[in-house]
């Protein structure tokens, strides 16, 4: 049951193409629309579902691109169509988040909003909701809150939050500085110190506090988004959006707002330990989904019992995604990613899964955009 006094406006960012999950994730059907959760739910649907004790469908917003708006609305039938905010072109996370904040502020000027990526997996949704509620306390005090994840290893693929002292009630920590993705040695020193958390890119704040900080640090972006929001519920929306949106700076919210806000002492965090995972590549997917006794993970295995889609013999630690309808068979191999789609097949060692995006870059250079 949702406490009306503690209600959150949930904002889900559904952008990006997930090039490290090619050839499954494509520009026209990116990773957040795929069921990579170990269930039939897509990553996007799972993101919205885990907000169900914190907000309601009418207070849930999704920011997505023109190409994906129809698919997003189809997958999220409970979310009002007017709550799917369509950006004409990608301008990175700051413009997307600012648009949602400005639209929500017109409805409820002191609303507390949470911003969440659509492509994260979270194992413990009850603890996740508990951390969000604690973050909302700091947000109501005017702080820009970020969710920090307790590190489990020296990870070089994530940014870090350098934390200072606890607040008077001890519930939240001050964020002193945002740190970029470090080298392994630096990441190891961060984890050992105990003063650093992973930056999960999830935020909670009062919309007026965020928009004020945006105005302080990014006046052009703030002014542009304000103009768009004022026209949002008028017949002039498309004209203003078409005129202003392309002029907005293309910048992430971390660079644009959060780093400067942390320096000014305006950022807090709640350490979280709820089984968070950024599904960045196929190796990671293989680590977080349930494996068979040989360590093999088959994602979204369909087919009838009499017509299997995967046949593995003497194979270990494979990640297999059969999505062409053909049978994928593997014999005597280990530690591989095998992805079968109707027009492209990927085979690579699991340890090189991060490099898949280079294949996409090469396809772009060769002009083979039909595969992207």
C-alpha positions in Angstrom: 0.0 0.0 0.0 1.4 3.4 -1.0 1.6 6.1 1.7 0.2 9.2 -0.1 2.4 11.5 2.1 5.5 9.7 1.0 4.7 9.3 -2.6 7.5 9.4 -5.2 7.3 10.5 -8.8 9.2 7.7 -10.6 11.2 8.7 -13.8 12.6 5.9 -15.9 15.2 6.8 -18.6 14.8 4.5 -21.6 17.5 5.5 -24.0 20.7 4.2 -25.5 21.2 1.1 -27.7 23.4 -1.1 -25.5 26.1 -1.8 -28.1 27.9 -4.3 -25.9 24.8 -6.5 -26.1 24.8 -6.6 -30.0 23.4 -8.3 -32.0 20.5 -8.8 -29.6 20.3 -5.1 -28.7 19.7 -2.9 -31.8 19.0 0.7 -32.4 15.4 -0.2 -33.3 14.9 -2.7 -30.4 17.4 -1.8 -27.6 18.3 -3.9 -24.6 15.7 -2.4 -22.2 12.9 -3.8 -24.4 14.3 -7.4 -24.1 13.5 -10.0 -21.4 17.0 -10.3 -19.9 15.7 -10.6 -16.3 15.4 -14.4 -16.1 11.6 -14.0 -16.4 9.3 -13.0 -19.2 9.5 -9.3 -18.1 11.7 -6.9 -20.1 14.3 -4.9 -18.3 12.1 -1.8 -18.7 9.0 -3.6 -17.3 11.1 -4.9 -14.3 12.3 -1.4 -13.6 8.7 0.0 -13.4 7.5 -3.0 -11.5 10.0 -2.5 -8.7 8.6 1.0 -8.1 5.1 -0.4 -7.4 5.3 0.2 -3.6 6.8 3.6 -4.0 4.6 5.2 -6.6 1.5 4.7 -8.8 1.2 4.4 -12.6 -0.1 8.0 -12.9 3.0 9.2 -11.2 5.4 7.1 -13.3 7.1 8.8 -16.2 9.3 7.4 -18.9 11.7 9.4 -21.1 12.5 7.8 -24.4 13.3 8.5 -28.0 10.9 8.8 -31.0 11.9 5.3 -32.3 10.9 3.5 -29.1 7.9 5.5 -27.8 5.3 3.1 -29.3 7.1 0.0 -27.9 7.5 1.6 -24.5 3.8 2.4 -24.4 2.9 -1.2 -25.5 5.1 -2.8 -22.8 3.9 -0.4 -20.0 0.1 -0.6 -20.5 -0.6 0.7 -17.0 1.4 3.9 -17.5 -0.7 6.8 -19.0 0.4 7.5 -22.6 0.9 11.2 -21.7 3.5 10.1 -19.1 5.8 8.8 -21.9 7.9 11.9 -22.6 9.4 11.6 -26.1 12.7 13.4 -26.8 13.2 14.3 -30.5 16.9 13.3 -30.4 19.3 11.9 -27.8 20.8 14.8 -25.6 22.3 12.6 -22.9 20.9 12.1 -19.4 20.8 15.7 -18.1 18.3 17.0 -20.7 16.1 13.9 -20.3 16.0 14.1 -16.5 15.5 17.9 -16.6 12.6 17.6 -19.0 10.9 15.1 -16.6 11.6 17.3 -13.6 10.2 20.4 -15.3 7.0 18.6 -16.4 6.5 17.1 -12.9 7.2 20.5 -11.3 4.3 22.1 -13.3 2.0 19.5 -11.7 3.5 19.5 -8.2 6.2 22.1 -7.6 7.7 20.4 -4.5 7.4 16.8 -5.7 10.1 14.3 -4.8 11.2 12.4 -8.0 13.4 9.4 -8.4 15.4 8.9 -11.6 16.2 5.3 -12.7 17.9 3.7 -15.6 15.8 1.2 -17.5 18.5 -1.4 -17.9 19.5 -2.4 -14.4 18.8 -5.6 -12.6 18.0 -5.6 -8.9 17.7 -8.8 -6.9 16.3 -7.5 -3.6 13.4 -5.2 -4.5 12.2 -4.8 -0.9 15.6 -3.5 0.3 15.8 -1.3 -2.8 12.4 0.3 -1.9 13.7 0.8 1.7 16.8 2.6 0.5 14.7 4.8 -1.8 12.5 5.8 1.2 15.5 6.7 3.2 16.8 8.8 0.3 13.5 10.6 0.2 14.1 11.9 3.7 17.3 13.6 2.5 15.6 14.8 -0.6 12.8 16.6 1.4 15.6 18.5 3.2 16.7 19.9 -0.1 19.7 17.6 -0.8 20.2 16.0 -4.2 20.4 12.3 -3.2 22.2 9.6 -5.2 22.1 5.9 -4.5 25.5 4.5 -3.7 26.2 0.8 -4.0 28.4 -0.9 -1.5 31.3 -2.2 -3.7 31.9 -5.9 -3.8 35.1 -5.8 -5.8 37.5 -3.3 -7.4 35.4 -2.6 -10.4 37.0 -0.4 -13.2 33.8 -0.1 -15.2 31.9 2.1 -12.7 32.2 5.6 -11.4 32.6 6.1 -7.6 31.3 8.4 -4.9 33.8 9.7 -2.4 31.8 9.9 0.9 32.4 12.1 3.9 30.8 12.1 7.3 27.4 10.9 8.2 24.5 13.3 8.8 23.4 14.1 12.4 20.9 11.2 12.4 23.5 8.9 10.7 21.1 7.7 8.0 22.8 9.4 5.0 26.4 10.2 4.0 27.6 13.4 2.4 29.1 13.0 -1.1 32.3 15.0 -1.4 33.3 14.1 -4.9 32.3 12.1 -8.0 35.1 10.0 -9.3 35.5 8.8 -12.9 36.0 5.1 -13.8 39.4 4.3 -12.1 42.3 2.1 -13.0 42.3 -1.3 -11.2 44.9 -0.2 -8.6 42.9 3.0 -7.8 39.7 1.0 -7.6 41.3 -1.4 -5.2 42.4 1.5 -3.0 38.9 2.9 -3.1 37.3 -0.4 -1.9 39.9 -0.9 0.8 39.4 2.6 2.2 35.7 2.0 2.9 35.0 5.6 1.9 33.8 5.0 -1.6 30.6 3.7 -3.1 29.7 2.7 -6.7 27.8 5.4 -8.5 24.7 3.6 -9.8 23.3 6.6 -11.6 20.0 6.5 -9.6 18.9 9.8 -8.0 16.2 11.1 -5.7 15.5 14.8 -5.1 12.8 17.5 -4.9 12.2 18.8 -8.4 12.5 22.4 -7.2 15.9 21.7 -5.6 17.2 20.0 -8.8 15.9 22.7 -11.1 17.5 25.4 -9.0 20.8 23.6 -9.1 20.4 23.2 -12.8 19.8 26.9 -13.2 23.0 27.7 -11.2 25.3 25.4 -13.2 23.6 25.0 -16.6 21.6 28.2 -17.2 21.1 27.6 -20.9 19.8 24.0 -20.4 17.6 25.1 -17.5 16.1 28.0 -19.6 15.5 25.7 -22.6 13.8 23.0 -20.6 11.6 25.6 -18.8 10.4 26.9 -22.2 9.5 23.4 -23.3 7.7 22.5 -20.0 5.6 25.7 -20.2 4.4 24.6 -23.7 4.1 20.9 -22.8 0.3 20.9 -22.3 -0.4 23.4 -25.1 -0.9 23.0 -28.8 2.5 24.6 -29.3 4.4 21.8 -27.7 5.9 20.2 -30.8 6.9 23.5 -32.3 8.7 24.6 -29.1 10.2 21.2 -28.6 11.5 21.2 -32.2 13.0 24.6 -31.9 14.6 24.3 -28.4 15.6 20.7 -28.0 18.4 20.6 -30.6 20.0 23.7 -28.8 20.3 21.9 -25.4 23.8 20.9 -24.4 24.5 17.1 -24.8 25.8 16.3 -21.3 25.3 13.7 -18.6 23.6 14.8 -15.3 26.8 13.7 -13.4 29.0 16.2 -15.3 26.3 18.9 -15.6 24.9 19.0 -12.1 26.0 16.4 -9.6 29.8 17.0 -9.6 29.3 20.7 -8.9 26.5 20.1 -6.4 28.8 17.7 -4.5 31.6 20.3 -4.4 29.0 22.8 -2.9 27.9 20.3 -0.3 24.5 19.6 -1.7 24.7 15.9 -2.4 23.9 13.0 -0.1 23.8 9.3 -0.5 22.3 6.2 1.1 24.6 3.2 0.8 22.6 0.3 -0.8 23.2 -3.4 -0.9 20.3 -4.8 -2.9 21.9 -7.0 -5.5 22.3 -4.2 -8.1 23.7 -5.0 -11.5 24.3 -2.9 -14.6 23.6 -5.3 -17.4 26.4 -4.0 -19.5 27.5 -7.1 -21.5 26.8 -10.8 -22.0 29.4 -11.9 -19.5 27.7 -9.9 -16.7 24.3 -11.3 -17.8 25.8 -14.8 -17.4 26.9 -13.9 -13.9 23.6 -12.7 -12.6 21.1 -15.2 -14.2 20.7 -18.7 -13.0 23.1 -21.3 -14.5 22.8 -25.0 -15.0 25.1 -27.4 -13.1 27.8 -26.9 -15.8 27.6 -23.1 -15.5 25.7 -22.5 -18.7 23.2 -19.8 -18.9 20.5 -19.9 -21.6 18.6 -16.5 -21.8 15.0 -16.6 -22.8 15.0 -20.2 -24.0 11.8 -20.8 -25.9 10.7 -23.5 -28.1 8.6 -26.6 -27.5 9.9 -29.6 -25.5 9.9 -31.6 -28.8 11.6 -28.8 -30.6 14.4 -27.3 -28.4 16.2 -24.1 -29.3 19.5 -25.0 -27.5 21.4 -28.3 -27.3 24.6 -28.3 -25.2 26.9 -31.3 -24.8 30.1 -31.3 -22.8 29.9 -27.5 -22.7 30.7 -25.3 -19.7 30.2 -21.7 -18.7 28.4 -20.6 -21.9 26.0 -17.7 -22.2 23.6 -18.6 -25.0 20.8 -16.4 -26.4 18.7 -18.2 -29.0 16.4 -15.7 -30.6 16.2 -16.8 -34.3 14.0 -19.8 -33.9 16.9 -22.1 -35.1 18.5 -24.7 -32.9 21.8 -23.6 -31.3 24.0 -26.6 -30.6 27.4 -26.5 -28.9 29.8 -29.4 -28.3 33.0 -29.5 -26.2 33.4 -25.7 -25.7 33.6 -23.5 -22.7 33.6 -19.8 -21.6 31.9 -18.5 -24.7 29.0 -16.1 -25.6 26.8 -17.4 -28.4 24.0 -15.1 -29.6 21.8 -16.2 -32.5 19.5 -13.6 -34.1 17.7 -13.8 -37.5 20.3 -11.8 -39.3 23.5 -12.0 -37.2 25.4 -14.5 -35.1 27.9 -13.5 -32.4 30.5 -15.9 -30.9 33.1 -14.6 -28.5 35.0 -15.5 -25.4 33.2 -14.4 -22.2 36.3 -12.5 -21.0 36.1 -10.3 -24.2 32.4 -9.5 -24.0 33.1 -5.8 -23.3 34.7 -5.5 -26.7 31.5 -6.4 -28.6 30.9 -2.7 -29.0 34.0 -2.4 -31.3 32.2 -4.7 -33.8 29.3 -2.2 -33.8 31.8 0.7 -34.4 33.3 -1.3 -37.3 29.9 -1.9 -38.8 29.2 1.8 -38.6 32.5 2.6 -40.3 31.7 0.1 -43.1 28.3 1.6 -43.6 26.4 -1.6 -42.7 23.7 0.3 -40.7 21.1 -2.4 -41.3 22.9 -4.6 -38.7 23.0 -1.9 -36.1 
